Structures are given as structure tokens and as C-alpha cells.
């Protein structure tokens, strides 16, 4: 095994783990990456369109993944908010938001990267509770938001992660915190087929079998037409934390979101970075190799 004892990169993962079938791969990938010092995993809500207990379901799924991983160390966890912000001025306090504040305020541990694989509720709450963290060495990576310009991305409108808390997205985009956004047209390009999952993931222990099968189970439950693939759309956030140079980004003057989820111009000085492409080969091969290595 390649030996690299250099210092790790401090990260937090905030995930609506049970929402679909892609968060699971992203969380596992992060936890199996030795250069990522995962300071906490925060289970998040995913609205009420599928269940009224989305936070509890995310928590249960995270606990299941940790059991299947059977790591040789404890993984800190802290529940996020059970629902969206009521408005742009009111936080939803939670252990997850407090973990974000605590880690962002540390001055002894280097930069902090926080990956949001669902709504931005917990980041917005942290910023409303502690506005000073917008000035810290913290980078927010968000999987969410519609395409920019005339790009067409097939799917529901508004974009799903945005729809589950538009107010929180506006709080974060207005805050001035360092923000990398992976919009829908980019994250949907990380597609895997059943045949690839059967060959590369399923054979590798109880964890691999579960990850592969839950993709099929989700598609069977939620798609009226038979398909044999799934986008692992949350995984670019992990790839960006492992290697920021695996993506092409552009600078975007400040925007915010209308109630229908469309972009609106905002303070142009609130510049963000928008990911326009990501190295899918690196992302998937690195994840598959780490799952196989972990299984022994």
C-alpha cells in the first residue's frame, strides 16, 4: 500500500443520507479516504414529499452505513435540523449546526471543507447563529441548484436539493462564505450502470452488496419506467475535497434564488465558484478501489 503520512484535510459531510441512493456512496468514499480527516457526519432532512420523518430516516441510514463499514475508529455524528428554515432570518438550531460552528472557529487545524449533499439548512443555521464563521478559512461545497444560462437538465423543478430549503440557499449565497457549487447538469453526469455495480461494488463484502442493491431498490420503487443506471450525483463533493484540481470551475457573480428556484442577480461582489465539469473517471475509480481495498 502506498504510504503517505502527510497531514490530512479537515472535512465535515452533511447528507440527506436516505433521500436517494447516491449519498451512501459519497459518505462511504469520504470515510474510506485516509487524507480526509472527517470531523463529523451530519444526517440531514430531505423535506416531506416522501416521508414526515426524513431526518430520522437519514440518521438510521447513516447508522447502518457505519455498521457495515465497521471502521477501526469512531466517526463523530451530529443530527442536523429536522426541517427547513422558516425564513431567511431564523435558524433551526441543532447539534449539526453547532458542530459546524465549532470546527469553523478552530484556528489550530488548517482549512475546513464542508460538503453539503442535500439542503443547505445546517450551514445557513450555523451562519445565522454565528455570522463570524463566514470570515473563517471554510469552504462550502454544495451539490445543488439548477444549470446556469440556457443549459437544459432533465428533472424536477426546482432542483431537488434547492427545493427542500430555498431560504437556506439564499442565506448561504448572501453570506460571502467561500462557496463551490456543483449544479444539476454537472452532478448528473456521474452515472453508473447496474453491470458496473455488479462487477466493481457488489462482490466486496456486506457493504458492497448493500450499496449495489439499494440502487436497484430505489430505482424500482421510484421510477415508472425500467432503467439500469443511476447518477451518483453527490460524489463530486468528495472528489473536490480529495483533489480540487479534478474539476473545472468558473467565477460566478453573486446570485440568489427566487421562490420558484430560478436564479436572480444579487450582490456581484459575493462571487462563488461554479463547477462546470468533474473528472468522473478519477472519482469512480478512486471510490471503487477504496471499497474493494476495505473489503480485503
KOLVEX-832383 format. One record per residue (C-alpha): x, y, z; residue in three letters. Coordinates in steps of 0.05 Angstrom, whole numbers, plus 5000, padded with zeros to 4 digits. Example, Ala and Ser with C-alpha at 12.3 -4.5 7.8 and 13.67 -1.06 7.14 Angstrom:
<pts>
524649105156ALA
527349795143SER
</pts>
This chain:
<pts>
500050005000UNK
502550704983UNK
505051055045UNK
503251785052UNK
503752055123UNK
502652795106UNK
497453175145UNK
490153065128UNK
484853545104UNK
479453715156UNK
472353595129UNK
465153535150UNK
459853165110UNK
452553405114UNK
448052895079UNK
440652735070UNK
443152015071UNK
436651655059UNK
433852115006UNK
436151724946UNK
441651204932UNK
447651644918UNK
449151964986UNK
451151285012UNK
456851224962UNK
459351924977UNK
459351825052UNK
462951155045UNK
468051454997UNK
469752015046UNK
470351545105UNK
475051075066UNK
479651645044UNK
485651685090UNK
487452405072UNK
480552655095UNK
480052785169UNK
472552725176UNK
470853155236UNK
463552955233UNK
457952685190UNK
451353065197UNK
444952705176UNK
440153205144UNK
432753255128UNK
430153195057UNK
423353525060UNK
416553205069UNK
414752964999UNK
416752235014UNK
416352205089UNK
414852625150UNK
420952335186UNK
426552495137UNK
431752675189UNK
430452045229UNK
430951635166UNK
437551965147UNK
440151825217UNK
438151095213UNK
441451015145UNK
447951345170UNK
448050865229UNK
447150275181UNK
452850505137UNK
457450585197UNK
455649885220UNK
457049595151UNK
463649975146UNK
466049715214UNK
471650215217UNK
477150155269UNK
475550845296UNK
469451235317UNK
466251725269UNK
463352345302UNK
456052465283UNK
451253025300UNK
444053085277UNK
442153675233UNK
435654055231UNK
429253655224UNK
426254145175UNK
427754745131UNK
428755455155UNK
422155825167UNK
425156445135UNK
431856765118UNK
432657065187UNK
431056475233UNK
435955895244UNK
433955195262UNK
438955035318UNK
441754335320UNK
447753935342UNK
449953925269UNK
449854685263UNK
453754745329UNK
458954245303UNK
459854675241UNK
460855305283UNK
465854955329UNK
470154685272UNK
469755335231UNK
472255745290UNK
478355305303UNK
484755665286UNK
489455085301UNK
487554575249UNK
488054875180UNK
482554985128UNK
475654665136UNK
471654385078UNK
464254235088UNK
460553815036UNK
453053905031UNK
449753334994UNK
442653585007UNK
439554235030UNK
443754785060UNK
439554835123UNK
445054675173UNK
450155145140UNK
445055715138UNK
443255585211UNK
450555595231UNK
451556265194UNK
445456575227UNK
447656335295UNK
454956545285UNK
455757035227UNK
463257085241UNK
464556405211UNK
463456695142UNK
470357015151UNK
473956385171UNK
478155915127UNK
471955495110UNK
469855245041UNK
462655025030UNK
461654524973UNK
454354464953UNK
451253944908UNK
445254334885UNK
441954864843UNK
439554864771UNK
444054964710UNK
446155664692UNK
444356014626UNK
440955624571UNK
443454934592UNK
437754434598UNK
437853904652UNK
432253404653UNK
429053324721UNK
424253634771UNK
423754384781UNK
426154694825UNK
432454284832UNK
431453784888UNK
436653994940UNK
434854724930UNK
427354594934UNK
428054285003UNK
430354955032UNK
430755554985UNK
431356035044UNK
437655695069UNK
440855735000UNK
439656484999UNK
442756555068UNK
449056185047UNK
449656524979UNK
448757215011UNK
453657075068UNK
460257155030UNK
463056495055UNK
467556135005UNK
462755714963UNK
463755194908UNK
457254994874UNK
456054364834UNK
449554484795UNK
444953944769UNK
447553894698UNK
454453724726UNK
452753254783UNK
448052844739UNK
453952654695UNK
456652174748UNK
452751574722UNK
453950834737UNK
450350234708UNK
447949604742UNK
453149194705UNK
458749634732UNK
456049604802UNK
455548844797UNK
462748794775UNK
466049334817UNK
462049424881UNK
457348834896UNK
462848304906UNK
466248684962UNK
463148455026UNK
456648625060UNK
457849365048UNK
458849284973UNK
452848834966UNK
448449345003UNK
450949944963UNK
449549604897UNK
442749314915UNK
440049954945UNK
441050294878UNK
436649774845UNK
431549804901UNK
431050564896UNK
430150554820UNK
424850004825UNK
420950404877UNK
421351094847UNK
421751004771UNK
415650814730UNK
420050614671UNK
425350074679UNK
432550354678UNK
439150024694UNK
443350614717UNK
443651154769UNK
447251814778UNK
451851824838UNK
450852574838UNK
453352724908UNK
460252424896UNK
463353044862UNK
463553374930UNK
468152834956UNK
472552854894UNK
473253614903UNK
475653514974UNK
480552984953UNK
483253374894UNK
480554074878UNK
484154034811UNK
479753464787UNK
474453984767UNK
473954574720UNK
470755174754UNK
468755874734UNK
467556504774UNK
460256704782UNK
457957394806UNK
453157364864UNK
446357044854UNK
440556844898UNK
434156444886UNK
427056654871UNK
421356274905UNK
420755834843UNK
428055644846UNK
430656074789UNK
436956484795UNK
436557224808UNK
442257734805UNK
445057924873UNK
451058294901UNK
456358184847UNK
461858224899UNK
459157574930UNK
462957164879UNK
462556404881UNK
465855844841UNK
461355414798UNK
463854724777UNK
462954624702UNK
465853924697UNK
468953404741UNK
473652814727UNK
468652244732UNK
473951724716UNK
478251934776UNK
472151984821UNK
469151304807UNK
475750924801UNK
478251204867UNK
471751024902UNK
471250324873UNK
478550184891UNK
477550404963UNK
471249984972UNK
475049374945UNK
481149514989UNK
476849595051UNK
473548925039UNK
480448605039UNK
</pts>
